[in-house]
Amino acid sequence: MYKDFRSDRVQGLNALSFDPATNNDPLQFNGSSGPLGPECPPLENASENSKKRKRASLPPDGICNMTMDSNSMTMPMSDPNPWATAMNNLGMPPIGISGQQLMPDLPPPATRDRPPGCKTVFVGGLPENSTEQLIMELFGQCGDITAIRKSKKNFCHIRFADEFTVDKALFLSGYRVRLGSSTDKKDTGRLHVDFAQARDDLYEWECRQRMLAREERHRRRIEEDRLRPPSPPPIVHYSEHECSQLGDKIKDDGKFPEAVRVLLTWLERGEVNRRNANNFYSMIQSSNGHIRRLTSEKIQHEKEMEEAKEKFKTSLAGIVAQFEQIVSVFQAASKQKAWDHFSKAQRKNLDMWRKQVEEIRNLHNEQLMGIRREEEMEMSDDDMEDAPDSKDSEDSGVLQAEALKEENDSLRCQLDAYRNEVELLKQEQGKNQPIRSEEDSTHTQQLSFLQQALQGMQKQLLKMRDDLKQRELELEKSLEDKLQLKSQVQNLKEGLQKLQNSHAVQLEMSKQDDRGGEDGAKTTGEAVVSTAVSCSQEKEGHAEKKQQSPVQSEREAVLVGIISTFLHVHPFGASIEYICSYLQRLDTKINPGEVEALLSRLPCTFRQEMSGVGASLEKRWNFCGFQGIKST
């Protein structure tokens, strides 16, 4: 149809030899037969171009080849405004022939807001006789076209394959188009290209945004999964095979934490029954055996920490000594013999350095003194602990005896556990006689190890029994010595009292010799009266001593105080079980019968009342000391 635009009806639509989006050179128009001087229509004035977004007009023959020959331009330059307006519409800064900028304040060509993901443009001002092939040839140079929707009038919508081609198509806005050499109105037009809002573009843009959001969520989830700590492995279910393996793992120091976690889970699940009770007992006993290992590790770490502290202290002392030497150097330099030979700037630097060194020396001295004070305080605490009273020593002996008893019981439990293991192994050997030789050898080794462990535990138990007997003998000796000392002190007190009485009798006898008979009678009467009064007082004292107080020991007095405070914050009273549950947190040896007997011996301080109705009837103890003090 359009074989040759110069020979056919449609002329002037040659291919553009430049990229409208990248070329900013001034346009030079040449026709097919020569320069387009007289055939170029006059450009509109500046006011019209500022209101309507238009570009420089094309030559009458249509779009022609553009060259950089300045001699071919025949556009009159007497008035620079039309030329500047045309260059501004093309998106280029208006520059004249001399290189000076023309009309720098012209606004850029106005377009509508670009819709998101826009690939469609609106093209207006087309000739009425234009066809889709003409539009394709005209805008196909900007990029791949996917669809053209042409209207019956002089406009159409063009949809490109890429978004960036829309920007190239906008540079064609303002060009004049003419079909052939016809001057008919239907064969001419001025292009107007603008953004167009299409539903397909918006849908594709939304799909792309959703895809990007999905990818972002996927990346974020992968990153979170990568940074999340790994979950612990699941706990295996109980079986005899797993139980035997777990018993070996518990005895291993490296696998002990994981094995204890599995054992705890089995116990919480309720896997214990009569058949496997011995297995669980042996595993619990093995886990108890790790206490000594942990305590030894703790002691080792404490020793390492003490060694590190000692090393730090020695190194800090060496550093402080070096600081002292540096300070002595500065002090020697500040003396009159050497100070006069330094310049003023040197003296200033020396003074500043000396102050800095003294401050650092003081800081390190304070740190070292603080470490020494802490050590002295620890030593004083140790001395206080090493020098207890005789009563404390007796209590410590009792505590040691109790600790030995507890350790003896624990050793007995361990012996029972080993015996249970030996019995289990014997039973397994009896059941599984046709077992491989390797398994037999392992069982025999285990039996030998267990027998050795049993022998060691028996020896240790005998040693502990001997130590316990020795401690008991020493305790009995100390009690006997204490009783002897008390009897000696009592004898000394009685002897002292006898001496005082004899001395008083001698004084009275000497006074009686000096006085007369009447005075002697009076004194004898007074002595009789005094003896009677003293006898009466002694009888009253004995009677008072015979009246036993309700609080018999200091421990009961402490219990009375704690129970009074507890019931004072419970104005509606509390049951004896509630009171004992509170007291047993402080001392587990407290008995509810003992507490109830103590409360019943103090009726003026504690009162028992019945509260509740029917089946909820309950005995509660109340504190009534504020009312009981008035009655007593």
Phi and psi in degrees as a GROMACS rama.xvg file:
@    title "Ramachandran Plot"
@    xaxis  label "Phi"
@    yaxis  label "Psi"
@TYPE xy
-109.056  76.9696  TYR-2
-76.8998  -47.4993  LYS-3
-140.015  115.243  ASP-4
-72.0955  -19.0273  PHE-5
-83.1733  -29.3837  ARG-6
-99.367  -28.4322  SER-7
-82.508  -168.483  ASP-8
-69.8834  -38.8489  ARG-9
-92.8985  114.962  VAL-10
-123.466  159.278  GLN-11
89.5771  8.80313  GLY-12
-109.89  47.2785  LEU-13
-70.1566  160.794  ASN-14
-66.4388  140.557  ALA-15
-71.3169  132.225  LEU-16
-92.0862  19.0772  SER-17
-148.895  165.09  PHE-18
-97.7551  117.694  ASP-19
-61.7985  -24.5689  PRO-20
-83.8009  -20.5806  ALA-21
-113.553  -20.9386  THR-22
-88.4897  122.704  ASN-23
-114.524  13.4219  ASN-24
-76.26  152.757  ASP-25
-60.6303  143.449  PRO-26
-80.2718  133.449  LEU-27
-122.167  122.706  GLN-28
-103.739  132.41  PHE-29
-129.657  136.511  ASN-30
-82.7119  -178.599  GLY-31
-74.8884  -24.2631  SER-32
-108.009  -2.47028  SER-33
152.477  -169.74  GLY-34
-64.9775  148.285  PRO-35
-100.748  63.0262  LEU-36
-81.5594  -69.5126  GLY-37
-72.2245  -20.5956  PRO-38
-82.2401  -11.0581  GLU-39
-73.8815  130.404  CYS-40
-73.7801  154.409  PRO-41
-67.3798  145.379  PRO-42
-77.6465  151.998  LEU-43
-70.8163  163.453  GLU-44
-74.9828  174.655  ASN-45
-71.2663  -32.8688  ALA-46
-66.443  -41.9758  SER-47
-66.9236  -39.0197  GLU-48
-69.8483  -27.8507  ASN-49
-73.6763  -32.2261  SER-50
-80.2248  -47.2275  LYS-51
-102.75  128.637  LYS-52
-75.1496  98.7381  ARG-53
-129.623  161.156  LYS-54
-117.72  177.792  ARG-55
-61.4902  140.224  ALA-56
-72.8959  147.474  SER-57
-82.2569  161.459  LEU-58
-69.1516  162.731  PRO-59
-60.3995  -29.603  PRO-60
-79.8189  2.30108  ASP-61
99.9559  -160.765  GLY-62
-77.2144  120.517  ILE-63
-120.508  176.071  CYS-64
-68.1923  142.741  ASN-65
-110.573  132.913  MET-66
-125.586  171.029  THR-67
-100.876  18.6787  MET-68
-79.3002  116.456  ASP-69
-75.5651  -18.979  SER-70
-73.5651  -25.0213  ASN-71
-78.4302  -12.6409  SER-72
-79.5525  119.709  MET-73
-113.765  14.7315  THR-74
-70.481  129.538  MET-75
-66.0752  136.585  PRO-76
-113.884  23.0533  MET-77
-66.9821  -37.7367  SER-78
-112.879  112.293  ASP-79
-79.315  -10.2245  PRO-80
-63.7392  -47.7037  ASN-81
-60.2509  -40.3129  PRO-82
-64.2638  -42.6854  TRP-83
-65.2842  -38.1293  ALA-84
-65.1257  -40.9184  THR-85
-64.1555  -42.9682  ALA-86
-67.1101  -34.794  MET-87
-67.9941  -36.5706  ASN-88
-67.5179  -28.6628  ASN-89
-77.6496  -2.70073  LEU-90
82.9323  17.6703  GLY-91
-115.035  148.582  MET-92
-66.4275  130.855  PRO-93
-68.8128  112.201  PRO-94
-124.745  135.639  ILE-95
-82.2648  -173.508  GLY-96
-67.9527  -35.4957  ILE-97
-77.3044  -6.01471  SER-98
95.9145  -1.81883  GLY-99
-84.6216  147.142  GLN-100
-77.5912  133.593  GLN-101
-104.781  128.831  LEU-102
49.9337  70.5321  MET-103
-71.3689  -11.5372  PRO-104
-94.5506  11.3941  ASP-105
-70.5128  136.361  LEU-106
-73.972  153.626  PRO-107
-69.4154  159.676  PRO-108
-61.649  133.781  PRO-109
-85.4918  134.626  ALA-110
-133.964  166.683  THR-111
-75.7524  167.269  ARG-112
-65.4229  140.036  ASP-113
-76.6378  122.533  ARG-114
-69.0392  156.593  PRO-115
-66.6721  131.87  PRO-116
67.2468  33.5546  GLY-117
-71.4787  125.136  CYS-118
-124.238  -0.20523  LYS-119
-114.619  139.092  THR-120
-122.288  152.238  VAL-121
-98.697  128.715  PHE-122
-118.457  115.104  VAL-123
-115.126  169.895  GLY-124
77.1489  20.7352  GLY-125
-74.8855  151.559  LEU-126
-62.618  145.599  PRO-127
-65.7197  -26.5849  GLU-128
-90.7211  9.18066  ASN-129
-73.8789  154.768  SER-130
-121.579  172.844  THR-131
-66.1615  -33.1192  GLU-132
-65.4093  -38.1659  GLN-133
-64.3142  -43.8495  LEU-134
-64.7693  -40.4487  ILE-135
-62.3115  -41.2331  MET-136
-70.0677  -32.6926  GLU-137
-75.42  -47.474  LEU-138
-98.4986  -2.7533  PHE-139
-70.385  -17.9637  GLY-140
-70.306  -20.6577  GLN-141
-79.4368  -31.2242  CYS-142
168.531  -177.843  GLY-143
-71.281  131.791  ASP-144
-105.275  130.337  ILE-145
-96.4457  -31.241  THR-146
-157.164  147.457  ALA-147
-130.389  123.371  ILE-148
-113.514  102.54  ARG-149
-98.4967  140.1  LYS-150
-94.715  165.985  SER-151
-67.113  -25.3539  LYS-152
-86.5662  -162.753  LYS-153
-95.1654  47.0434  ASN-154
-149.141  164.226  PHE-155
-156.454  169.83  CYS-156
-119.711  130.28  HIS-157
-117.802  128.28  ILE-158
-110.062  121.651  ARG-159
-94.3269  167.376  PHE-160
-82.0141  -28.8902  ALA-161
-124.395  157.835  ASP-162
-77.0125  -33.3999  GLU-163
-70.4975  -19.5708  PHE-164
-71.0398  -19.2737  THR-165
-64.6297  -38.9249  VAL-166
-63.9988  -35.947  ASP-167
-67.5445  -38.646  LYS-168
-65.7342  -28.3052  ALA-169
-67.0154  -23.4151  LEU-170
-71.4965  -15.0385  PHE-171
-82.536  -3.23433  LEU-172
-69.4575  131.794  SER-173
103.123  -10.4159  GLY-174
-77.7653  148.489  TYR-175
-92.047  142.237  ARG-176
-124.26  134.206  VAL-177
-138.382  134.381  ARG-178
-88.2642  112.129  LEU-179
65.2717  -146.668  GLY-180
-103.271  14.1383  SER-181
-74.9713  140.389  SER-182
-104.658  13.9838  THR-183
-68.7049  149.275  ASP-184
-66.2505  -30.3784  LYS-185
-74.8249  -14.7459  LYS-186
-101.448  2.96298  ASP-187
-126.415  159.934  THR-188
-178.564  162.019  GLY-189
-115.392  125.818  ARG-190
-73.3185  140.787  LEU-191
-132.567  109.818  HIS-192
-110.89  132.607  VAL-193
-149.197  165.074  ASP-194
-67.293  147.889  PHE-195
-128.862  144.227  ALA-196
-97.7447  115.285  GLN-197
-120.964  144.122  ALA-198
-68.7669  -34.1332  ARG-199
-63.8808  -42.5737  ASP-200
-62.5342  -44.7641  ASP-201
-63.7467  -39.7613  LEU-202
-64.8846  -44.9108  TYR-203
-63.7791  -39.3948  GLU-204
-64.9282  -42.1809  TRP-205
-65.1397  -40.4304  GLU-206
-61.6432  -41.034  CYS-207
-66.8708  -39.3861  ARG-208
-64.6023  -40.6265  GLN-209
-65.032  -38.6572  ARG-210
-64.2974  -41.4578  MET-211
-64.0067  -38.9111  LEU-212
-65.2357  -40.1776  ALA-213
-63.2441  -43.3934  ARG-214
-62.756  -39.2122  GLU-215
-65.5842  -41.6176  GLU-216
-64.4527  -39.5514  ARG-217
-63.6552  -43.4694  HIS-218
-63.5325  -41.7501  ARG-219
-64.5974  -40.4123  ARG-220
-66.1367  -40.0782  ARG-221
-63.2377  -40.1491  ILE-222
-66.3792  -40.8285  GLU-223
-64.5852  -40.8161  GLU-224
-64.7976  -33.5395  ASP-225
-70.7917  -37.3274  ARG-226
-84.7354  -15.2234  LEU-227
-70.7668  135.947  ARG-228
-66.4009  147.668  PRO-229
-66.6417  141.621  PRO-230
-75.3674  148.698  SER-231
-67.5873  153.869  PRO-232
-66.7222  151.993  PRO-233
-68.919  152.604  PRO-234
-78.4653  130.67  ILE-235
-72.5435  154.523  VAL-236
-78.5602  156.171  HIS-237
-73.4643  136.57  TYR-238
-155.935  164.623  SER-239
-64.4176  -38.3241  GLU-240
-63.7478  -47.3281  HIS-241
-64.8589  -33.483  GLU-242
-66.4142  -42.5883  CYS-243
-65.0942  -39.8518  SER-244
-66.056  -38.7706  GLN-245
-65.8689  -35.6236  LEU-246
-61.3301  -37.3311  GLY-247
-70.3212  -37.2953  ASP-248
-68.31  -35.4413  LYS-249
-64.7236  -33.5746  ILE-250
-75.2596  -16.0688  LYS-251
-86.27  129.559  ASP-252
-66.9221  -34.3052  ASP-253
-73.3614  -34.7318  GLY-254
-98.7992  9.3493  LYS-255
-63.6474  -46.0313  PHE-256
-60.5734  -44.4529  PRO-257
-65.0462  -40.5846  GLU-258
-66.5867  -38.7488  ALA-259
-65.6154  -36.0507  VAL-260
-63.7348  -40.9352  ARG-261
-65.4722  -42.3488  VAL-262
-62.357  -41.2654  LEU-263
-62.8039  -41.382  LEU-264
-64.1601  -41.1044  THR-265
-64.0771  -40.8443  TRP-266
-65.542  -39.8444  LEU-267
-69.8523  -30.8984  GLU-268
-74.3114  -15.6678  ARG-269
82.3603  39.5072  GLY-270
-81.725  -4.06486  GLU-271
-80.5876  133.595  VAL-272
-144.346  -175.186  ASN-273
-67.2215  -30.2233  ARG-274
-69.0316  -44.9246  ARG-275
-103.817  16.5213  ASN-276
-63.669  -39.3124  ALA-277
-64.6636  -37.4905  ASN-278
-62.9105  -46.1528  ASN-279
-65.0699  -37.3107  PHE-280
-63.8331  -41.6608  TYR-281
-65.9321  -37.6714  SER-282
-67.2817  -40.1154  MET-283
-64.9488  -39.9831  ILE-284
-65.4639  -37.2039  GLN-285
-65.6682  -39.8626  SER-286
-65.8574  -32.9915  SER-287
-66.8456  -30.3294  ASN-288
-66.7492  -16.9077  GLY-289
-78.061  -6.67784  HIS-290
-64.1958  -41.9654  ILE-291
-63.7813  -40.2367  ARG-292
-61.4823  -42.4904  ARG-293
-66.8812  -40.5234  LEU-294
-64.7383  -39.6182  THR-295
-64.8812  -38.9138  SER-296
-63.2741  -40.8702  GLU-297
-62.0151  -43.4762  LYS-298
-62.8708  -38.8728  ILE-299
-64.2441  -43.0187  GLN-300
-64.8529  -37.4744  HIS-301
-64.1644  -39.3392  GLU-302
-63.2556  -42.9606  LYS-303
-61.2478  -39.6339  GLU-304
-65.2237  -40.4344  MET-305
-64.5139  -41.3551  GLU-306
-62.6906  -40.7664  GLU-307
-64.4231  -39.9778  ALA-308
-62.268  -43.0627  LYS-309
-65.1335  -41.2955  GLU-310
-63.1829  -42.4842  LYS-311
-63.2218  -39.6935  PHE-312
-64.9084  -43.6002  LYS-313
-64.9673  -42.5365  THR-314
-65.3288  -38.6874  SER-315
-65.6223  -37.2062  LEU-316
-63.9187  -40.6166  ALA-317
-62.5037  -40.3278  GLY-318
-64.1618  -42.9244  ILE-319
-63.2521  -38.7917  VAL-320
-63.0216  -41.5931  ALA-321
-64.7577  -38.3065  GLN-322
-62.2252  -38.3858  PHE-323
-62.9028  -40.1423  GLU-324
-62.7409  -41.7515  GLN-325
-64.4342  -40.7857  ILE-326
-64.1473  -39.0902  VAL-327
-64.7108  -34.1527  SER-328
-61.7392  -46.8292  VAL-329
-65.3985  -35.8251  PHE-330
-66.0212  -39.6405  GLN-331
-66.5509  -35.5802  ALA-332
-71.7659  -24.6013  ALA-333
-84.9539  0.233809  SER-334
-74.9244  163.838  LYS-335
-64.6552  -31.2408  GLN-336
-63.812  -41.062  LYS-337
-98.2107  -25.1809  ALA-338
-65.7081  -34.5884  TRP-339
-70.1744  -20.6735  ASP-340
-87.1653  -8.81815  HIS-341
-88.3603  153.136  PHE-342
-78.8766  174.809  SER-343
-65.756  -42.7536  LYS-344
-65.5983  -38.8631  ALA-345
-66.5326  -39.1355  GLN-346
-63.2079  -39.7552  ARG-347
-62.7356  -45.4296  LYS-348
-64.1806  -42.0645  ASN-349
-62.9872  -40.5597  LEU-350
-64.165  -43.5006  ASP-351
-64.3742  -43.7877  MET-352
-63.2858  -40.0646  TRP-353
-62.3906  -42.3173  ARG-354
-63.6307  -42.7851  LYS-355
-61.9304  -44.5059  GLN-356
-64.7142  -38.6293  VAL-357
-65.3009  -39.8714  GLU-358
-63.6311  -44.5649  GLU-359
-65.1175  -40.3082  ILE-360
-61.7463  -41.4835  ARG-361
-65.1248  -40.1612  ASN-362
-62.1703  -44.7429  LEU-363
-69.5269  -33.7533  HIS-364
-63.9236  -43.0599  ASN-365
-62.7698  -40.0198  GLU-366
-63.8254  -43.7376  GLN-367
-65.3604  -40.2302  LEU-368
-65.747  -36.5476  MET-369
-62.5982  -40.8264  GLY-370
-63.9011  -40.7172  ILE-371
-67.6158  -37.6948  ARG-372
-62.4483  -43.0929  ARG-373
-60.3477  -41.5756  GLU-374
-64.5456  -40.0758  GLU-375
-64.0591  -40.5654  GLU-376
-63.6411  -40.4018  MET-377
-64.7126  -39.2216  GLU-378
-65.0403  -40.2084  MET-379
-65.0537  -39.0273  SER-380
-63.2553  -40.6406  ASP-381
-64.5985  -38.6025  ASP-382
-64.6397  -41.1645  ASP-383
-62.4146  -36.2489  MET-384
-74.0152  -31.7203  GLU-385
-78.9532  -16.5006  ASP-386
-115.866  66.3198  ALA-387
-82.5197  173.242  PRO-388
-77.0522  174.332  ASP-389
-66.1487  -35.2682  SER-390
-65.8425  -41.4371  LYS-391
-64.3339  -36.4182  ASP-392
-65.09  -39.6879  SER-393
-63.4813  -44.4257  GLU-394
-61.3872  -40.3184  ASP-395
-64.3374  -37.0824  SER-396
-63.3503  -40.696  GLY-397
-64.0488  -42.4155  VAL-398
-63.4406  -39.8117  LEU-399
-64.4957  -37.7982  GLN-400
-64.6594  -41.1347  ALA-401
-64.5313  -39.9677  GLU-402
-63.9002  -38.4987  ALA-403
-64.9705  -38.7104  LEU-404
-62.7879  -43.9866  LYS-405
-62.3783  -40.1636  GLU-406
-67.4756  -34.8708  GLU-407
-62.8994  -42.2732  ASN-408
-63.4368  -42.1326  ASP-409
-63.1962  -38.3297  SER-410
-65.7523  -37.4134  LEU-411
-62.0391  -41.9671  ARG-412
-61.6783  -40.2715  CYS-413
-64.3388  -39.1401  GLN-414
-62.3998  -41.9323  LEU-415
-61.4831  -40.6921  ASP-416
-63.4271  -44.3545  ALA-417
-63.8069  -37.5987  TYR-418
-62.7806  -41.7133  ARG-419
-60.8569  -41.2011  ASN-420
-63.8319  -41.2649  GLU-421
-63.0676  -42.397  VAL-422
-63.3262  -41.5716  GLU-423
-61.9564  -42.8491  LEU-424
-64.7011  -38.2183  LEU-425
-64.5951  -41.5493  LYS-426
-62.6352  -43.322  GLN-427
-62.8947  -37.5823  GLU-428
-65.8321  -39.4001  GLN-429
-66.7782  -36.4779  GLY-430
-74.4176  -42.9895  LYS-431
-106.243  67.1529  ASN-432
-70.384  -44.1094  GLN-433
-79.1376  65.0727  PRO-434
-109.725  159.653  ILE-435
-64.8432  160.366  ARG-436
-66.4929  -34.6496  SER-437
-62.3138  -44.9276  GLU-438
-63.9735  -38.1605  GLU-439
-61.4153  -43.4063  ASP-440
-63.6371  -40.8115  SER-441
-64.8196  -39.3925  THR-442
-65.36  -40.8486  HIS-443
-64.9833  -39.1332  THR-444
-62.9212  -42.7567  GLN-445
-62.7066  -41.5762  GLN-446
-62.1385  -42.2365  LEU-447
-64.2875  -42.4211  SER-448
-61.634  -42.8524  PHE-449
-66.0058  -39.0283  LEU-450
-64.038  -41.2876  GLN-451
-62.6049  -41.9586  GLN-452
-63.6933  -39.2553  ALA-453
-63.0005  -43.0891  LEU-454
-62.2588  -44.2512  GLN-455
-61.584  -41.3842  GLY-456
-66.6868  -37.5707  MET-457
-64.573  -42.9682  GLN-458
-60.7555  -43.3564  LYS-459
-64.6845  -37.0299  GLN-460
-65.6275  -40.6566  LEU-461
-64.043  -41.8592  LEU-462
-60.8097  -43.4291  LYS-463
-64.8606  -36.2646  MET-464
-64.379  -43.3082  ARG-465
-61.2906  -44.7263  ASP-466
-60.4816  -40.2262  ASP-467
-63.7974  -41.9047  LEU-468
-64.2414  -42.3123  LYS-469
-62.108  -41.9368  GLN-470
-64.0956  -39.7343  ARG-471
-64.5403  -40.7229  GLU-472
-62.8026  -44.0549  LEU-473
-62.191  -37.5899  GLU-474
-66.2891  -41.8067  LEU-475
-63.025  -41.1424  GLU-476
-62.354  -42.9321  LYS-477
-64.703  -36.3448  SER-478
-67.1723  -40.8635  LEU-479
-62.89  -43.524  GLU-480
-60.794  -38.3556  ASP-481
-65.0502  -42.4844  LYS-482
-64.1063  -41.14  LEU-483
-61.7444  -43.2339  GLN-484
-62.3619  -40.6634  LEU-485
-63.4959  -42.2774  LYS-486
-64.3902  -39.0321  SER-487
-64.2393  -43.5508  GLN-488
-61.4658  -39.7552  VAL-489
-65.4641  -41.4878  GLN-490
-62.9092  -41.9383  ASN-491
-62.7125  -40.3977  LEU-492
-63.5468  -42.7992  LYS-493
-63.6914  -42.8623  GLU-494
-61.4221  -41.8758  GLY-495
-62.3513  -40.5814  LEU-496
-64.7063  -40.7562  GLN-497
-62.8842  -42.6707  LYS-498
-61.5646  -43.3377  LEU-499
-62.0921  -40.474  GLN-500
-66.9909  -43.0135  ASN-501
-63.9317  -39.7509  SER-502
-63.8816  -39.1288  HIS-503
-67.0602  -38.0134  ALA-504
-64.9942  -40.5965  VAL-505
-63.5977  -40.2212  GLN-506
-63.2861  -43.2499  LEU-507
-64.8052  -38.1043  GLU-508
-64.6675  -39.5566  MET-509
-66.1479  -37.2541  SER-510
-67.9341  -36.1348  LYS-511
-66.9824  -34.8962  GLN-512
-63.818  -37.5861  ASP-513
-72.9306  -36.0991  ASP-514
-84.213  170.867  ARG-515
-86.0034  -172.445  GLY-516
-70.1102  -37.6721  GLY-517
-65.0689  -43.4281  GLU-518
-62.9413  -33.5828  ASP-519
-65.9501  -39.1577  GLY-520
-64.3505  -42.3229  ALA-521
-62.3271  -42.5893  LYS-522
-65.9305  -38.7916  THR-523
-64.2498  -38.4004  THR-524
-65.5429  -42.1106  GLY-525
-65.2118  -36.5482  GLU-526
-64.7177  -39.9043  ALA-527
-63.6414  -43.5003  VAL-528
-62.7641  -43.5681  VAL-529
-64.436  -39.4722  SER-530
-65.1408  -37.0736  THR-531
-65.5111  -42.9116  ALA-532
-63.9739  -42.7235  VAL-533
-63.9948  -37.1982  SER-534
-65.6457  -40.8305  CYS-535
-64.7493  -40.3884  SER-536
-64.3636  -39.3975  GLN-537
-64.2536  -37.9902  GLU-538
-65.3753  -42.2275  LYS-539
-63.3202  -42.175  GLU-540
-61.3969  -41.2938  GLY-541
-64.5627  -36.2882  HIS-542
-66.7037  -40.0996  ALA-543
-65.9369  -37.7935  GLU-544
-67.3701  -33.6504  LYS-545
-67.2736  -28.8262  LYS-546
-73.1062  108.77  GLN-547
-76.0205  136.748  GLN-548
-78.2495  149.553  SER-549
-65.4469  -28.2417  PRO-550
-97.9528  113.068  VAL-551
-97.343  -17.2846  GLN-552
-147.315  169.108  SER-553
-68.7826  -32.9465  GLU-554
-62.5372  -42.1184  ARG-555
-66.3852  -33.9478  GLU-556
-65.2144  -40.1279  ALA-557
-65.132  -39.8799  VAL-558
-63.1348  -40.867  LEU-559
-60.8524  -42.674  VAL-560
-64.3592  -43.9653  GLY-561
-65.5197  -42.2321  ILE-562
-67.0934  -37.5854  ILE-563
-62.5073  -43.096  SER-564
-65.5111  -40.3567  THR-565
-64.643  -44.1747  PHE-566
-74.9263  -23.0895  LEU-567
-67.3435  -31.8571  HIS-568
-88.1351  -0.806363  VAL-569
-119.041  83.3602  HIS-570
-65.3304  -23.1458  PRO-571
-92.1527  8.68936  PHE-572
87.1693  172.046  GLY-573
-149.996  150.673  ALA-574
-76.4981  163.114  SER-575
-65.3768  -30.8606  ILE-576
-68.0741  -39.7704  GLU-577
-64.436  -41.8807  TYR-578
-65.2758  -42.9915  ILE-579
-67.8085  -35.1852  CYS-580
-63.645  -32.9736  SER-581
-72.973  -41.6447  TYR-582
-70.0848  -32.8106  LEU-583
-68.9467  -16.8299  GLN-584
-68.5627  -30.6665  ARG-585
-85.5714  -38.4859  LEU-586
-146.217  117.645  ASP-587
-75.0646  -11.2902  THR-588
-87.3267  2.5835  LYS-589
-75.0858  135.654  ILE-590
-107.334  137.85  ASN-591
-61.5948  -34.6736  PRO-592
-64.856  -38.3727  GLY-593
-64.8339  -41.6849  GLU-594
-66.0109  -40.8921  VAL-595
-66.9047  -38.6011  GLU-596
-64.4879  -39.1892  ALA-597
-65.4871  -40.8731  LEU-598
-67.5854  -36.0067  LEU-599
-71.2139  -23.7805  SER-600
-76.9249  -9.90277  ARG-601
-120.447  75.1609  LEU-602
-71.8127  -23.4033  PRO-603
-79.7518  -15.089  CYS-604
-104.736  -37.8726  THR-605
-126.02  139.676  PHE-606
-130.018  136.655  ARG-607
-99.367  131.79  GLN-608
-132.026  156.383  GLU-609
-98.5798  131.231  MET-610
-133.009  151.211  SER-611
103.297  174.154  GLY-612
-134.952  134.292  VAL-613
67.3152  -124.145  GLY-614
-71.3649  -21.791  ALA-615
-89.0307  17.2433  SER-616
-67.2626  133.264  LEU-617
-147.493  142.939  GLU-618
-89.4985  129.424  LYS-619
-129.197  143.509  ARG-620
-100.402  134.614  TRP-621
-118.813  153.348  ASN-622
-91.6427  118.987  PHE-623
-125.217  32.5101  CYS-624
-67.3797  -31.9373  GLY-625
-69.6624  -30.6358  PHE-626
-84.8586  -32.489  GLN-627
-71.7677  -24.7969  GLY-628
-67.8311  -28.4173  ILE-629
-71.5523  -40.754  LYS-630
-70.4835  -34.585  SER-631
